[in-house]
Amino acid sequence: MSSDDELAHGGSGEIGCGASGWPVGLTDGVSRELLASGELSWCYAYLDLRATTEGPPKSAAQWFGELLVEGGERLFVLGEALYPSGHEDVTVLLDGASGAVYLACPDEDGVLRRGLLASSPRALIALILVVESTTLCATGDYEQVEGDDGAPYGPATVDAAVRLGLREMREADPQLWERTDGRPAHW
């Protein structure tokens, strides 16, 4: 998690749906739009965000059961990171009011720690696109063929690709980098 990890504890249980059919607490319009269109239900960049494919998102309070989650009525589970934190699964949460996206994991004391993953759902999608495009380029076939006058591959090319990827990630979500002092969770 990043240096601006937030503590979350205390809270309540079940989350009902409002007249709109959306869970109470899921008020961010962009988040609703992207959830309804399925644009926040995929598996890329070591994130499995398919928790909402079977229906409306579950609240963090519902997901974590016995764990008391402060603000749990406005935090909704998008899915999980595809790696463990060492002792617990890492969950991806959407703040239904602000649209911020977090990585979350209970600590040894039963406190849910959150680290900012993206400042908004659209920023999350943009970050994923950068990671996936960089990964696809890195796994390509780069053997030069006879007569190819292209740039050589090696450490200089890798360094240039890393710098370009980081620049694109910073451009995709400048708030993330500002709010985490340049050390965001996951990325």
Biotite code that builds the C-alpha atoms (Angstrom):
import biotite.structure as struc

atoms = struc.array([
    struc.Atom([0.000, 0.000, 0.000], chain_id="A", res_id=1, res_name="MET", atom_name="CA", element="C"),
    struc.Atom([1.105, 3.589, -0.520], chain_id="A", res_id=2, res_name="SER", atom_name="CA", element="C"),
    struc.Atom([2.329, 6.034, 2.091], chain_id="A", res_id=3, res_name="SER", atom_name="CA", element="C"),
    struc.Atom([-1.089, 7.701, 2.219], chain_id="A", res_id=4, res_name="ASP", atom_name="CA", element="C"),
    struc.Atom([-2.834, 4.498, 3.281], chain_id="A", res_id=5, res_name="ASP", atom_name="CA", element="C"),
    struc.Atom([-6.112, 5.171, 4.973], chain_id="A", res_id=6, res_name="GLU", atom_name="CA", element="C"),
    struc.Atom([-7.435, 3.308, 7.971], chain_id="A", res_id=7, res_name="LEU", atom_name="CA", element="C"),
    struc.Atom([-10.985, 2.067, 7.832], chain_id="A", res_id=8, res_name="ALA", atom_name="CA", element="C"),
    struc.Atom([-12.786, 0.545, 10.790], chain_id="A", res_id=9, res_name="HIS", atom_name="CA", element="C"),
    struc.Atom([-16.170, 0.622, 12.461], chain_id="A", res_id=10, res_name="GLY", atom_name="CA", element="C"),
    struc.Atom([-19.370, 0.740, 10.374], chain_id="A", res_id=11, res_name="GLY", atom_name="CA", element="C"),
    struc.Atom([-22.546, -1.147, 9.639], chain_id="A", res_id=12, res_name="SER", atom_name="CA", element="C"),
    struc.Atom([-23.901, -4.108, 7.712], chain_id="A", res_id=13, res_name="GLY", atom_name="CA", element="C"),
    struc.Atom([-26.439, -4.471, 4.929], chain_id="A", res_id=14, res_name="GLU", atom_name="CA", element="C"),
    struc.Atom([-26.797, -1.982, 2.110], chain_id="A", res_id=15, res_name="ILE", atom_name="CA", element="C"),
    struc.Atom([-30.182, -1.561, 0.441], chain_id="A", res_id=16, res_name="GLY", atom_name="CA", element="C"),
    struc.Atom([-31.005, -0.269, -3.015], chain_id="A", res_id=17, res_name="CYS", atom_name="CA", element="C"),
    struc.Atom([-32.547, 3.125, -3.528], chain_id="A", res_id=18, res_name="GLY", atom_name="CA", element="C"),
    struc.Atom([-35.413, 4.045, -5.858], chain_id="A", res_id=19, res_name="ALA", atom_name="CA", element="C"),
    struc.Atom([-32.935, 4.185, -8.750], chain_id="A", res_id=20, res_name="SER", atom_name="CA", element="C"),
    struc.Atom([-32.086, 0.496, -8.312], chain_id="A", res_id=21, res_name="GLY", atom_name="CA", element="C"),
    struc.Atom([-28.503, 1.345, -7.383], chain_id="A", res_id=22, res_name="TRP", atom_name="CA", element="C"),
    struc.Atom([-27.174, 0.520, -3.938], chain_id="A", res_id=23, res_name="PRO", atom_name="CA", element="C"),
    struc.Atom([-27.591, 3.367, -1.466], chain_id="A", res_id=24, res_name="VAL", atom_name="CA", element="C"),
    struc.Atom([-24.178, 5.029, -1.262], chain_id="A", res_id=25, res_name="GLY", atom_name="CA", element="C"),
    struc.Atom([-23.337, 4.552, -4.951], chain_id="A", res_id=26, res_name="LEU", atom_name="CA", element="C"),
    struc.Atom([-24.024, 8.130, -6.000], chain_id="A", res_id=27, res_name="THR", atom_name="CA", element="C"),
    struc.Atom([-21.130, 8.923, -8.373], chain_id="A", res_id=28, res_name="ASP", atom_name="CA", element="C"),
    struc.Atom([-22.683, 9.217, -11.839], chain_id="A", res_id=29, res_name="GLY", atom_name="CA", element="C"),
    struc.Atom([-19.571, 8.173, -13.789], chain_id="A", res_id=30, res_name="VAL", atom_name="CA", element="C"),
    struc.Atom([-19.168, 5.068, -11.627], chain_id="A", res_id=31, res_name="SER", atom_name="CA", element="C"),
    struc.Atom([-22.818, 4.129, -12.194], chain_id="A", res_id=32, res_name="ARG", atom_name="CA", element="C"),
    struc.Atom([-22.479, 4.652, -15.950], chain_id="A", res_id=33, res_name="GLU", atom_name="CA", element="C"),
    struc.Atom([-19.336, 2.517, -16.220], chain_id="A", res_id=34, res_name="LEU", atom_name="CA", element="C"),
    struc.Atom([-20.763, -0.242, -14.007], chain_id="A", res_id=35, res_name="LEU", atom_name="CA", element="C"),
    struc.Atom([-24.005, -0.329, -16.023], chain_id="A", res_id=36, res_name="ALA", atom_name="CA", element="C"),
    struc.Atom([-22.117, -0.591, -19.317], chain_id="A", res_id=37, res_name="SER", atom_name="CA", element="C"),
    struc.Atom([-19.786, -3.342, -18.030], chain_id="A", res_id=38, res_name="GLY", atom_name="CA", element="C"),
    struc.Atom([-16.711, -1.172, -18.492], chain_id="A", res_id=39, res_name="GLU", atom_name="CA", element="C"),
    struc.Atom([-15.586, -1.908, -14.922], chain_id="A", res_id=40, res_name="LEU", atom_name="CA", element="C"),
    struc.Atom([-15.856, -5.676, -15.287], chain_id="A", res_id=41, res_name="SER", atom_name="CA", element="C"),
    struc.Atom([-12.676, -7.210, -16.729], chain_id="A", res_id=42, res_name="TRP", atom_name="CA", element="C"),
    struc.Atom([-9.419, -8.917, -15.868], chain_id="A", res_id=43, res_name="CYS", atom_name="CA", element="C"),
    struc.Atom([-6.256, -7.024, -16.853], chain_id="A", res_id=44, res_name="TYR", atom_name="CA", element="C"),
    struc.Atom([-3.044, -5.704, -15.315], chain_id="A", res_id=45, res_name="ALA", atom_name="CA", element="C"),
    struc.Atom([-3.154, -8.154, -12.373], chain_id="A", res_id=46, res_name="TYR", atom_name="CA", element="C"),
    struc.Atom([-6.641, -6.960, -11.429], chain_id="A", res_id=47, res_name="LEU", atom_name="CA", element="C"),
    struc.Atom([-9.743, -9.157, -11.642], chain_id="A", res_id=48, res_name="ASP", atom_name="CA", element="C"),
    struc.Atom([-12.669, -6.750, -11.581], chain_id="A", res_id=49, res_name="LEU", atom_name="CA", element="C"),
    struc.Atom([-15.433, -9.204, -12.376], chain_id="A", res_id=50, res_name="ARG", atom_name="CA", element="C"),
    struc.Atom([-17.189, -9.082, -8.976], chain_id="A", res_id=51, res_name="ALA", atom_name="CA", element="C"),
    struc.Atom([-20.034, -7.033, -10.481], chain_id="A", res_id=52, res_name="THR", atom_name="CA", element="C"),
    struc.Atom([-20.840, -9.374, -13.396], chain_id="A", res_id=53, res_name="THR", atom_name="CA", element="C"),
    struc.Atom([-23.537, -11.214, -11.434], chain_id="A", res_id=54, res_name="GLU", atom_name="CA", element="C"),
    struc.Atom([-25.462, -8.161, -10.249], chain_id="A", res_id=55, res_name="GLY", atom_name="CA", element="C"),
    struc.Atom([-25.077, -4.908, -8.353], chain_id="A", res_id=56, res_name="PRO", atom_name="CA", element="C"),
    struc.Atom([-21.830, -4.381, -6.476], chain_id="A", res_id=57, res_name="PRO", atom_name="CA", element="C"),
    struc.Atom([-21.606, -5.606, -2.900], chain_id="A", res_id=58, res_name="LYS", atom_name="CA", element="C"),
    struc.Atom([-20.695, -3.155, -0.203], chain_id="A", res_id=59, res_name="SER", atom_name="CA", element="C"),
    struc.Atom([-17.406, -3.549, 1.603], chain_id="A", res_id=60, res_name="ALA", atom_name="CA", element="C"),
    struc.Atom([-19.435, -4.167, 4.776], chain_id="A", res_id=61, res_name="ALA", atom_name="CA", element="C"),
    struc.Atom([-21.152, -7.146, 3.082], chain_id="A", res_id=62, res_name="GLN", atom_name="CA", element="C"),
    struc.Atom([-17.924, -8.427, 1.492], chain_id="A", res_id=63, res_name="TRP", atom_name="CA", element="C"),
    struc.Atom([-15.807, -8.405, 4.634], chain_id="A", res_id=64, res_name="PHE", atom_name="CA", element="C"),
    struc.Atom([-18.530, -9.829, 6.897], chain_id="A", res_id=65, res_name="GLY", atom_name="CA", element="C"),
    struc.Atom([-17.313, -9.722, 10.502], chain_id="A", res_id=66, res_name="GLU", atom_name="CA", element="C"),
    struc.Atom([-14.763, -6.990, 9.827], chain_id="A", res_id=67, res_name="LEU", atom_name="CA", element="C"),
    struc.Atom([-16.114, -3.578, 10.738], chain_id="A", res_id=68, res_name="LEU", atom_name="CA", element="C"),
    struc.Atom([-15.524, -1.173, 7.867], chain_id="A", res_id=69, res_name="VAL", atom_name="CA", element="C"),
    struc.Atom([-15.788, 2.584, 8.360], chain_id="A", res_id=70, res_name="GLU", atom_name="CA", element="C"),
    struc.Atom([-17.601, 4.079, 5.399], chain_id="A", res_id=71, res_name="GLY", atom_name="CA", element="C"),
    struc.Atom([-18.563, 0.572, 4.309], chain_id="A", res_id=72, res_name="GLY", atom_name="CA", element="C"),
    struc.Atom([-21.933, 1.791, 3.064], chain_id="A", res_id=73, res_name="GLU", atom_name="CA", element="C"),
    struc.Atom([-20.233, 3.835, 0.332], chain_id="A", res_id=74, res_name="ARG", atom_name="CA", element="C"),
    struc.Atom([-17.378, 1.438, -0.513], chain_id="A", res_id=75, res_name="LEU", atom_name="CA", element="C"),
    struc.Atom([-18.183, -1.205, -3.127], chain_id="A", res_id=76, res_name="PHE", atom_name="CA", element="C"),
    struc.Atom([-16.225, -4.260, -4.230], chain_id="A", res_id=77, res_name="VAL", atom_name="CA", element="C"),
    struc.Atom([-15.094, -4.293, -7.854], chain_id="A", res_id=78, res_name="LEU", atom_name="CA", element="C"),
    struc.Atom([-12.916, -7.399, -7.485], chain_id="A", res_id=79, res_name="GLY", atom_name="CA", element="C"),
    struc.Atom([-9.472, -8.465, -6.335], chain_id="A", res_id=80, res_name="GLU", atom_name="CA", element="C"),
    struc.Atom([-5.841, -8.066, -7.206], chain_id="A", res_id=81, res_name="ALA", atom_name="CA", element="C"),
    struc.Atom([-4.379, -11.265, -8.642], chain_id="A", res_id=82, res_name="LEU", atom_name="CA", element="C"),
    struc.Atom([-1.711, -11.484, -5.959], chain_id="A", res_id=83, res_name="TYR", atom_name="CA", element="C"),
    struc.Atom([-1.866, -11.886, -2.186], chain_id="A", res_id=84, res_name="PRO", atom_name="CA", element="C"),
    struc.Atom([-0.521, -9.302, 0.245], chain_id="A", res_id=85, res_name="SER", atom_name="CA", element="C"),
    struc.Atom([1.278, -11.990, 2.187], chain_id="A", res_id=86, res_name="GLY", atom_name="CA", element="C"),
    struc.Atom([-1.530, -12.947, 4.545], chain_id="A", res_id=87, res_name="HIS", atom_name="CA", element="C"),
    struc.Atom([-4.819, -11.812, 2.967], chain_id="A", res_id=88, res_name="GLU", atom_name="CA", element="C"),
    struc.Atom([-6.340, -11.260, -0.458], chain_id="A", res_id=89, res_name="ASP", atom_name="CA", element="C"),
    struc.Atom([-6.165, -7.719, -1.793], chain_id="A", res_id=90, res_name="VAL", atom_name="CA", element="C"),
    struc.Atom([-9.605, -6.325, -2.662], chain_id="A", res_id=91, res_name="THR", atom_name="CA", element="C"),
    struc.Atom([-10.366, -3.518, -5.132], chain_id="A", res_id=92, res_name="VAL", atom_name="CA", element="C"),
    struc.Atom([-12.913, -1.052, -3.740], chain_id="A", res_id=93, res_name="LEU", atom_name="CA", element="C"),
    struc.Atom([-14.818, 1.788, -5.373], chain_id="A", res_id=94, res_name="LEU", atom_name="CA", element="C"),
    struc.Atom([-15.825, 4.787, -3.289], chain_id="A", res_id=95, res_name="ASP", atom_name="CA", element="C"),
    struc.Atom([-19.398, 5.195, -4.491], chain_id="A", res_id=96, res_name="GLY", atom_name="CA", element="C"),
    struc.Atom([-19.521, 8.881, -3.586], chain_id="A", res_id=97, res_name="ALA", atom_name="CA", element="C"),
    struc.Atom([-16.197, 10.175, -4.961], chain_id="A", res_id=98, res_name="SER", atom_name="CA", element="C"),
    struc.Atom([-15.371, 7.502, -7.551], chain_id="A", res_id=99, res_name="GLY", atom_name="CA", element="C"),
    struc.Atom([-11.904, 6.921, -6.078], chain_id="A", res_id=100, res_name="ALA", atom_name="CA", element="C"),
    struc.Atom([-10.630, 3.343, -6.426], chain_id="A", res_id=101, res_name="VAL", atom_name="CA", element="C"),
    struc.Atom([-8.621, 1.642, -3.668], chain_id="A", res_id=102, res_name="TYR", atom_name="CA", element="C"),
    struc.Atom([-6.696, -1.525, -2.950], chain_id="A", res_id=103, res_name="LEU", atom_name="CA", element="C"),
    struc.Atom([-7.744, -2.791, 0.465], chain_id="A", res_id=104, res_name="ALA", atom_name="CA", element="C"),
    struc.Atom([-6.597, -5.495, 2.829], chain_id="A", res_id=105, res_name="CYS", atom_name="CA", element="C"),
    struc.Atom([-7.328, -6.236, 6.487], chain_id="A", res_id=106, res_name="PRO", atom_name="CA", element="C"),
    struc.Atom([-4.270, -5.994, 8.709], chain_id="A", res_id=107, res_name="ASP", atom_name="CA", element="C"),
    struc.Atom([-3.410, -8.235, 11.670], chain_id="A", res_id=108, res_name="GLU", atom_name="CA", element="C"),
    struc.Atom([-5.526, -6.054, 13.986], chain_id="A", res_id=109, res_name="ASP", atom_name="CA", element="C"),
    struc.Atom([-8.684, -6.385, 11.873], chain_id="A", res_id=110, res_name="GLY", atom_name="CA", element="C"),
    struc.Atom([-8.378, -2.883, 10.453], chain_id="A", res_id=111, res_name="VAL", atom_name="CA", element="C"),
    struc.Atom([-8.991, -2.435, 6.738], chain_id="A", res_id=112, res_name="LEU", atom_name="CA", element="C"),
    struc.Atom([-6.073, -0.596, 5.146], chain_id="A", res_id=113, res_name="ARG", atom_name="CA", element="C"),
    struc.Atom([-6.651, 1.185, 1.849], chain_id="A", res_id=114, res_name="ARG", atom_name="CA", element="C"),
    struc.Atom([-4.178, 2.509, -0.686], chain_id="A", res_id=115, res_name="GLY", atom_name="CA", element="C"),
    struc.Atom([-5.306, 4.716, -3.573], chain_id="A", res_id=116, res_name="LEU", atom_name="CA", element="C"),
    struc.Atom([-5.265, 2.788, -6.860], chain_id="A", res_id=117, res_name="LEU", atom_name="CA", element="C"),
    struc.Atom([-6.852, 5.453, -9.103], chain_id="A", res_id=118, res_name="ALA", atom_name="CA", element="C"),
    struc.Atom([-8.529, 8.788, -8.501], chain_id="A", res_id=119, res_name="SER", atom_name="CA", element="C"),
    struc.Atom([-11.538, 7.801, -10.632], chain_id="A", res_id=120, res_name="SER", atom_name="CA", element="C"),
    struc.Atom([-12.907, 4.849, -12.599], chain_id="A", res_id=121, res_name="PRO", atom_name="CA", element="C"),
    struc.Atom([-12.002, 6.501, -15.921], chain_id="A", res_id=122, res_name="ARG", atom_name="CA", element="C"),
    struc.Atom([-8.454, 7.058, -14.663], chain_id="A", res_id=123, res_name="ALA", atom_name="CA", element="C"),
    struc.Atom([-8.314, 3.380, -13.662], chain_id="A", res_id=124, res_name="LEU", atom_name="CA", element="C"),
    struc.Atom([-9.262, 2.364, -17.200], chain_id="A", res_id=125, res_name="ILE", atom_name="CA", element="C"),
    struc.Atom([-6.603, 4.694, -18.639], chain_id="A", res_id=126, res_name="ALA", atom_name="CA", element="C"),
    struc.Atom([-3.934, 3.267, -16.298], chain_id="A", res_id=127, res_name="LEU", atom_name="CA", element="C"),
    struc.Atom([-4.904, -0.272, -17.277], chain_id="A", res_id=128, res_name="ILE", atom_name="CA", element="C"),
    struc.Atom([-4.574, 0.606, -20.970], chain_id="A", res_id=129, res_name="LEU", atom_name="CA", element="C"),
    struc.Atom([-1.064, 1.948, -20.412], chain_id="A", res_id=130, res_name="VAL", atom_name="CA", element="C"),
    struc.Atom([-0.016, -1.154, -18.465], chain_id="A", res_id=131, res_name="VAL", atom_name="CA", element="C"),
    struc.Atom([-1.551, -3.568, -20.959], chain_id="A", res_id=132, res_name="GLU", atom_name="CA", element="C"),
    struc.Atom([-0.109, -1.814, -24.025], chain_id="A", res_id=133, res_name="SER", atom_name="CA", element="C"),
    struc.Atom([3.338, -1.674, -22.431], chain_id="A", res_id=134, res_name="THR", atom_name="CA", element="C"),
    struc.Atom([3.093, -5.362, -21.521], chain_id="A", res_id=135, res_name="THR", atom_name="CA", element="C"),
    struc.Atom([2.063, -6.319, -25.049], chain_id="A", res_id=136, res_name="LEU", atom_name="CA", element="C"),
    struc.Atom([4.992, -4.396, -26.492], chain_id="A", res_id=137, res_name="CYS", atom_name="CA", element="C"),
    struc.Atom([7.407, -5.964, -24.006], chain_id="A", res_id=138, res_name="ALA", atom_name="CA", element="C"),
    struc.Atom([6.315, -9.496, -24.901], chain_id="A", res_id=139, res_name="THR", atom_name="CA", element="C"),
    struc.Atom([6.587, -8.990, -28.652], chain_id="A", res_id=140, res_name="GLY", atom_name="CA", element="C"),
    struc.Atom([9.078, -10.684, -30.970], chain_id="A", res_id=141, res_name="ASP", atom_name="CA", element="C"),
    struc.Atom([12.003, -8.285, -31.238], chain_id="A", res_id=142, res_name="TYR", atom_name="CA", element="C"),
    struc.Atom([14.543, -10.297, -33.137], chain_id="A", res_id=143, res_name="GLU", atom_name="CA", element="C"),
    struc.Atom([15.923, -8.149, -35.892], chain_id="A", res_id=144, res_name="GLN", atom_name="CA", element="C"),
    struc.Atom([15.805, -9.682, -39.300], chain_id="A", res_id=145, res_name="VAL", atom_name="CA", element="C"),
    struc.Atom([18.507, -9.236, -41.893], chain_id="A", res_id=146, res_name="GLU", atom_name="CA", element="C"),
    struc.Atom([18.169, -5.857, -43.540], chain_id="A", res_id=147, res_name="GLY", atom_name="CA", element="C"),
    struc.Atom([16.135, -4.358, -40.687], chain_id="A", res_id=148, res_name="ASP", atom_name="CA", element="C"),
    struc.Atom([17.461, -0.889, -39.931], chain_id="A", res_id=149, res_name="ASP", atom_name="CA", element="C"),
    struc.Atom([15.219, -0.416, -36.889], chain_id="A", res_id=150, res_name="GLY", atom_name="CA", element="C"),
    struc.Atom([16.448, 0.690, -33.500], chain_id="A", res_id=151, res_name="ALA", atom_name="CA", element="C"),
    struc.Atom([18.465, -1.883, -31.577], chain_id="A", res_id=152, res_name="PRO", atom_name="CA", element="C"),
    struc.Atom([16.824, -3.559, -28.608], chain_id="A", res_id=153, res_name="TYR", atom_name="CA", element="C"),
    struc.Atom([18.374, -3.904, -25.201], chain_id="A", res_id=154, res_name="GLY", atom_name="CA", element="C"),
    struc.Atom([18.831, -1.963, -21.948], chain_id="A", res_id=155, res_name="PRO", atom_name="CA", element="C"),
    struc.Atom([18.511, 1.469, -23.580], chain_id="A", res_id=156, res_name="ALA", atom_name="CA", element="C"),
    struc.Atom([15.245, 0.499, -25.219], chain_id="A", res_id=157, res_name="THR", atom_name="CA", element="C"),
    struc.Atom([13.871, -0.957, -21.980], chain_id="A", res_id=158, res_name="VAL", atom_name="CA", element="C"),
    struc.Atom([14.843, 2.219, -20.121], chain_id="A", res_id=159, res_name="ASP", atom_name="CA", element="C"),
    struc.Atom([13.109, 4.375, -22.741], chain_id="A", res_id=160, res_name="ALA", atom_name="CA", element="C"),
    struc.Atom([9.973, 2.194, -22.583], chain_id="A", res_id=161, res_name="ALA", atom_name="CA", element="C"),
    struc.Atom([9.839, 2.423, -18.773], chain_id="A", res_id=162, res_name="VAL", atom_name="CA", element="C"),
    struc.Atom([10.210, 6.216, -18.858], chain_id="A", res_id=163, res_name="ARG", atom_name="CA", element="C"),
    struc.Atom([7.493, 6.497, -21.520], chain_id="A", res_id=164, res_name="LEU", atom_name="CA", element="C"),
    struc.Atom([5.155, 4.181, -19.577], chain_id="A", res_id=165, res_name="GLY", atom_name="CA", element="C"),
    struc.Atom([5.618, 6.146, -16.349], chain_id="A", res_id=166, res_name="LEU", atom_name="CA", element="C"),
    struc.Atom([5.013, 9.428, -18.174], chain_id="A", res_id=167, res_name="ARG", atom_name="CA", element="C"),
    struc.Atom([1.814, 8.064, -19.713], chain_id="A", res_id=168, res_name="GLU", atom_name="CA", element="C"),
    struc.Atom([0.642, 6.770, -16.330], chain_id="A", res_id=169, res_name="MET", atom_name="CA", element="C"),
    struc.Atom([1.251, 10.155, -14.721], chain_id="A", res_id=170, res_name="ARG", atom_name="CA", element="C"),
    struc.Atom([-0.713, 11.807, -17.532], chain_id="A", res_id=171, res_name="GLU", atom_name="CA", element="C"),
    struc.Atom([-3.533, 9.249, -17.200], chain_id="A", res_id=172, res_name="ALA", atom_name="CA", element="C"),
    struc.Atom([-4.110, 10.073, -13.508], chain_id="A", res_id=173, res_name="ASP", atom_name="CA", element="C"),
    struc.Atom([-2.145, 13.087, -12.250], chain_id="A", res_id=174, res_name="PRO", atom_name="CA", element="C"),
    struc.Atom([-4.242, 13.228, -9.035], chain_id="A", res_id=175, res_name="GLN", atom_name="CA", element="C"),
    struc.Atom([-3.127, 9.711, -8.125], chain_id="A", res_id=176, res_name="LEU", atom_name="CA", element="C"),
    struc.Atom([0.526, 10.671, -8.294], chain_id="A", res_id=177, res_name="TRP", atom_name="CA", element="C"),
    struc.Atom([-0.063, 13.918, -6.371], chain_id="A", res_id=178, res_name="GLU", atom_name="CA", element="C"),
    struc.Atom([-2.126, 12.258, -3.615], chain_id="A", res_id=179, res_name="ARG", atom_name="CA", element="C"),
    struc.Atom([0.415, 9.448, -3.087], chain_id="A", res_id=180, res_name="THR", atom_name="CA", element="C"),
    struc.Atom([3.619, 11.494, -3.253], chain_id="A", res_id=181, res_name="ASP", atom_name="CA", element="C"),
    struc.Atom([4.553, 9.689, -6.462], chain_id="A", res_id=182, res_name="GLY", atom_name="CA", element="C"),
    struc.Atom([4.288, 6.192, -4.932], chain_id="A", res_id=183, res_name="ARG", atom_name="CA", element="C"),
    struc.Atom([0.843, 4.806, -5.710], chain_id="A", res_id=184, res_name="PRO", atom_name="CA", element="C"),
    struc.Atom([-0.286, 1.335, -4.708], chain_id="A", res_id=185, res_name="ALA", atom_name="CA", element="C"),
    struc.Atom([-0.053, -1.442, -7.316], chain_id="A", res_id=186, res_name="HIS", atom_name="CA", element="C"),
    struc.Atom([1.498, 0.502, -10.202], chain_id="A", res_id=187, res_name="TRP", atom_name="CA", element="C"),
])
